[in-house]
Amino acid sequence: MKKGLFWVGLTLAVATMGVADIKSAQAAAWHQGTPKALRHTWFYNGKGDNKAYITYGKSKSTGNLFGLDSEKRRYYRLPGYGLKKIRYQSLGKQVYRLSGVQYSPKGSTVQFDGQRLSYKVKLTKHQLRFYKGYRHYVRKATFPVMRMPTALK
């Protein structure tokens, strides 16, 4: 009798663990594109001329530093580079691993052009935190921004 109850309990435990493994495997699946909450332009408001931006679209990200127009005392976006063919994995509450193929703007080449790159971000209501590199991006720039001067295009 005791052996029969032991085997029934063991069978239930193994079946329960199997179901739990299936659910965790589904949560770690890769999805095409970027999370909708991430799609926006984010700004890094660093000190001095250390300012940057990153824009997430449906399947592409673009980012770079800002240049300073000394005459107008305003910042403008430098041509961006980033990831295309983005996919993401949800790692927890508003934590994502993004992966994509790196590309560069016309006329220049970045170090890992054409290679797949992955990184982790944490998203809050007003802030995007990178686990490496520039850390805190926010939704609004705290410095004056203008379009790129026509002389530089």
DRENRONU-294240 format. One line per 3 residues: number of its first residue (from 1); their letters; for each residue x, y, z of N, C-alpha, C, O. Coordinates in steps of 0.02 Angstrom, whole numbers, m for minus. Atoms other than C-alpha are relative to their C-alpha. Layout:
BEGIN
NUM) a) X Y Z X Y Z X Y Z X Y Z; ...
***
This chain:
BEGIN
1) mkk) 41 m59 0 0 0 0 43 63 0 31 109 m38; m44 m58 m3 139 121 48 39 9 m65 49 66 m87; m37 m5 64 236 80 m111 m45 28 m55 m22 67 m97
4) glf) 47 m25 51 81 115 m217 m10 76 7 m10 111 m43; 7 m73 m12 57 288 m137 64 37 m19 61 92 m45; m64 m31 18 242 324 m160 4 11 m75 22 65 m98
7) wvg) m4 m5 73 232 288 m347 m50 50 m29 m35 85 m77; 50 m50 23 73 391 m369 26 70 14 21 115 m29; m28 m66 m17 155 538 m278 58 19 m45 63 76 m67
10) ltl) m57 m13 44 314 522 m380 m23 17 m71 5 62 m103; 26 m12 67 215 516 m543 m31 71 m4 m20 107 m53; 30 m68 m1 117 674 m495 55 54 2 49 105 m31
13) ava) m54 m50 m5 278 766 m449 35 8 m67 49 64 m87; m34 m4 65 362 723 m614 m44 34 m52 m20 74 m92; 46 m31 47 207 772 m714 m5 76 12 m8 115 m36
16) tmg) 4 m71 m16 195 939 m623 63 37 m22 58 92 m48; m62 m32 21 378 978 m655 3 6 m76 30 54 m102; 0 m2 73 354 937 m840 m43 58 m26 m23 91 m74
19) vad) 43 m56 19 211 1063 m854 35 66 15 30 112 m25; m35 m62 m18 315 1196 m765 56 15 m50 67 73 m67; m52 m10 50 457 1169 m889 m28 26 m66 3 68 m99
22) iks) 31 m23 62 340 1195 m1036 m16 74 4 m4 111 m43; 17 m70 m8 278 1362 m968 62 44 0 60 97 m31; m60 m42 m2 453 1429 m933 33 2 m69 64 52 m86
25) aqa) m28 0 68 509 1377 m1108 m38 49 m45 m7 81 m87; 39 m47 41 367 1477 m1185 16 72 18 17 115 m26; m14 m69 m21 410 1632 m1083 67 24 m27 77 84 m37
28) aaw) m67 m19 24 590 1629 m1146 5 m1 m76 60 0 m104; m1 3 73 539 1623 m1329 22 67 m30 14 119 1; m21 m61 36 611 1747 m1454 m59 24 m42 m94 m16 m73
31) hqg) 53 m32 38 490 1869 m1536 30 47 m51 83 77 m38; m24 m45 52 513 1968 m1697 m16 72 18 m68 86 47; 11 m71 m11 530 2158 m1686 22 22 69 60 m12 102
34) tpk) m16 m27 m66 544 2266 m1531 m63 2 42 m118 6 14; 60 m8 m42 427 2274 m1381 m32 68 m12 3 118 m19; 35 m62 15 294 2407 m1410 16 55 51 20 113 32
37) alr) m16 m50 m51 336 2495 m1246 68 33 m11 81 87 14; m67 m25 12 514 2520 m1307 4 47 m61 51 85 m67; 0 m39 63 468 2603 m1474 m9 74 14 m64 98 28
40) htw) 1 m71 m16 514 2784 m1449 72 25 m10 117 m16 m21; m68 m27 m1 664 2901 m1455 19 13 72 m18 46 108; m25 m6 m69 765 2895 m1294 63 42 m2 102 38 m49
43) fyn) m56 m46 m2 894 3025 m1242 44 m14 61 19 m28 116; m48 3 m54 1052 3012 m1137 23 71 13 56 101 m29; m16 m69 m18 1073 3179 m1048 64 2 41 62 15 101
46) gkg) m64 0 m35 1257 3169 m1004 26 70 13 m3 119 m8; m31 m64 m16 1370 3306 m941 42 24 m60 69 m16 m97; m40 m29 54 1455 3425 m1063 m28 m20 m68 m89 m17 m79
49) dnk) 21 20 67 1450 3365 m1243 m17 m75 m4 m27 m101 m59; 13 71 m2 1418 3185 m1190 m76 m13 0 m105 m27 52; 72 9 7 1240 3169 m1256 m12 m48 m58 23 m47 m109
52) ayi) 12 50 52 1165 3028 m1358 m75 m12 m6 m115 10 35; 69 18 11 1002 2961 m1428 m3 m71 m28 45 m96 m56; 14 64 32 928 2795 m1479 m75 m2 m15 m116 14 27
55) tyg) 69 4 22 768 2770 m1578 m16 m72 m17 20 m104 m57; 21 68 15 677 2604 m1581 m63 4 m44 m112 36 m26; 58 8 43 559 2566 m1725 m26 m70 7 m10 m105 56
58) ksk) 30 66 m4 462 2408 m1761 52 m56 m4 48 m105 33; m50 53 9 613 2306 m1818 71 27 m7 115 m8 m31; m66 m32 10 760 2427 m1813 13 50 56 m33 81 82
61) stg) m20 m51 m48 856 2534 m1690 54 43 m32 96 19 m70; m49 m47 27 959 2689 m1732 23 44 57 m19 69 96; m24 m43 m53 1071 2787 m1616 70 26 m14 106 m2 m55
64) nlf) m67 m28 5 1226 2895 m1601 4 57 50 m41 68 90; m10 m59 m42 1296 3047 m1512 m32 61 m32 m52 59 m90; 22 m64 27 1239 3226 m1534 61 42 m16 111 39 20
67) gld) m51 m49 16 1347 3357 m1619 m24 68 25 m84 79 33; 17 m67 m24 1352 3538 m1558 11 52 m54 66 57 m82; m6 m57 45 1318 3685 m1673 21 59 42 m19 86 81
70) sek) m27 m52 m44 1429 3817 m1593 m32 69 m12 m35 109 34; 32 m64 14 1342 3963 m1679 m68 6 34 m84 57 65; 69 m2 m28 1165 3919 m1624 m3 m28 71 m55 m22 104
73) rry) m3 28 m67 1220 3833 m1462 m55 m53 10 m86 m57 63; 49 54 m2 1106 3686 m1502 32 m65 m24 82 m64 m60; m25 66 19 1134 3500 m1524 m40 m29 m58 m100 m16 m63
76) yrl) 33 33 56 1094 3399 m1681 22 m73 m1 77 m90 22; m15 72 4 1088 3212 m1712 51 m14 m54 45 9 m111; m47 25 50 1237 3134 m1798 m32 m60 m34 m76 m92 m5
79) pgy) 30 58 35 1196 2998 m1928 5 m62 44 57 m76 74; 4 56 m47 1142 2844 m1834 20 m66 m28 20 m77 m89; m13 70 15 1194 2664 m1833 m35 m41 53 m54 m14 105
82) glk) 36 39 m50 1114 2520 m1742 m11 m71 m23 33 m102 m54; 17 70 16 1027 2353 m1764 m60 m2 m46 m107 37 m39; 58 15 42 911 2289 m1898 m19 m73 11 20 m111 41
85) kir) 25 69 m9 810 2128 m1902 0 m17 75 23 m71 95; 0 9 m73 784 2146 m1714 m51 m53 20 m105 m59 m8; 45 46 m36 708 2010 m1608 13 9 74 66 34 93
88) yqs) m9 m10 m72 683 2009 m1421 m25 m60 40 m65 m100 16; 18 52 m47 664 1893 m1274 m18 33 65 21 74 90; 20 m28 m64 569 1938 m1116 33 m40 55 24 m101 60
91) lgk) m37 34 m53 676 1898 m964 m33 9 68 m11 m22 117; 33 m13 m64 561 1961 m827 m43 62 m8 m60 82 m63; 44 m59 1 457 2112 m780 37 58 m32 81 88 m1
94) qvy) m28 m56 38 504 2241 m913 75 m5 m11 109 46 m20; m70 12 16 677 2164 m940 2 m40 m64 m30 m93 m70; m3 32 66 720 2117 m1119 72 m11 m22 117 27 m5
97) rls) m63 10 36 864 2043 m1216 m15 13 m73 m57 m21 m103; 9 m17 70 873 2122 m1388 58 m28 m41 115 m29 m17; m52 27 43 968 2045 m1532 m16 22 m72 m73 20 m93
100) gvq) 10 m20 69 995 2107 m1709 66 3 m37 119 m7 m8; m59 m5 43 1116 2128 m1853 21 73 m3 m19 116 m19; m24 m69 m3 1223 2283 m1837 10 29 m70 34 m5 m115
103) ysp) m9 m35 64 1222 2410 m1979 30 68 14 29 92 71; m29 m67 m7 1307 2577 m2010 m30 47 m52 m57 24 m102; 27 m48 49 1254 2738 m2099 42 m1 m64 98 m25 m66
106) kgs) m34 m3 64 1301 2767 m2280 65 40 6 66 93 38; m64 m35 0 1483 2816 m2303 43 m14 60 98 13 66; m42 17 m57 1546 2742 m2140 m10 m74 18 m59 m105 m4
109) tvq) 4 70 m21 1576 2572 m2061 14 m5 74 63 24 98; m12 12 m71 1560 2519 m1880 40 m65 7 46 m104 m41; m46 56 m11 1673 2388 m1804 m31 m68 m15 1 m110 m47
112) fdg) 31 66 8 1550 2242 m1805 m56 1 m51 m107 m31 m41; 51 m8 52 1452 2287 m1962 m18 m69 m28 25 m108 m47; 24 64 28 1344 2140 m2019 0 m57 49 m23 m112 32
115) qrl) m1 54 m49 1369 2038 m1860 m59 7 48 m84 62 60; 55 0 m48 1233 1989 m1736 26 24 68 79 2 90; m18 m30 m65 1239 2087 m1572 m60 m7 46 m117 3 25
118) syk) 53 6 m49 1138 2057 m1413 16 42 62 75 48 80; m10 m36 m63 1112 2163 m1257 m66 0 39 m119 m13 12; 57 0 m45 995 2178 m1108 m19 71 19 25 113 30
121) vkl) 25 m64 m23 885 2326 m1060 m56 m12 50 m90 m63 49; 57 0 m47 764 2363 m919 m39 64 m13 m11 118 m17; 44 m55 18 616 2475 m955 m44 18 59 m77 m25 88
124) tkh) 48 m26 m49 525 2583 m829 m44 51 m36 m35 62 m96; 46 m47 32 390 2712 m862 36 59 m33 17 80 m87; m35 m59 25 513 2855 m888 73 m12 m18 107 35 m38
127) qlr) m72 11 7 682 2771 m906 14 m66 m35 m21 m116 m26; m25 60 33 775 2644 m1013 71 m10 27 114 33 18; m66 13 m31 923 2564 m923 35 m55 m39 8 m110 m48
130) fyk) m42 50 33 1060 2473 m1016 44 m32 52 66 1 99; m44 34 m47 1161 2343 m925 74 12 m16 117 0 26; m68 m18 19 1318 2398 m1021 m2 65 m39 m53 80 m70
133) gyr) m4 m61 39 1373 2562 m1098 m35 58 36 m37 59 97; 38 m55 m30 1272 2721 m1071 m58 m30 39 m92 m74 13; 46 36 m43 1158 2677 m929 m72 24 m1 m117 m17 m10
136) hyv) 69 m23 m9 1005 2789 m913 m22 45 m58 5 100 m67; 30 m40 53 906 2851 m1062 m70 19 23 m104 m21 55; 67 m24 m19 748 2954 m1035 m37 23 m62 m9 27 m117
139) rka) 42 m17 57 605 3007 m1147 8 72 m25 m8 86 m83; m6 m70 21 645 3194 m1152 72 24 8 106 7 56; m66 m30 m3 805 3288 m1189 m2 61 45 m50 99 43
142) tfp) m4 m59 m43 859 3418 m1061 45 53 m30 67 98 5; m43 m47 35 961 3513 m1190 m33 19 m65 m75 m19 m90; 33 m22 62 911 3613 m1346 22 m43 m60 82 m54 m71
145) vmr) m12 44 57 896 3503 m1501 m25 34 m64 m78 66 m63; 21 m26 65 886 3555 m1684 13 m52 m54 44 m103 m41; m14 44 57 889 3471 m1855 73 8 m20 104 58 m5
148) mpt) m69 m3 23 1057 3431 m1933 9 59 m49 m32 68 m94; m12 m56 46 1130 3586 m2019 7 m24 m72 35 m77 m84; m1 20 70 1113 3581 m2208 71 m4 m27 84 m41 m74
151) alk) m70 3 22 1300 3611 m2229 32 m68 14 80 m87 m19; m28 65 m18 1334 3441 m2147 m34 m58 m34 m7 m114 m32; 37 55 31 1207 3338 m2243 35 m27 m62 10 m73 m93
***
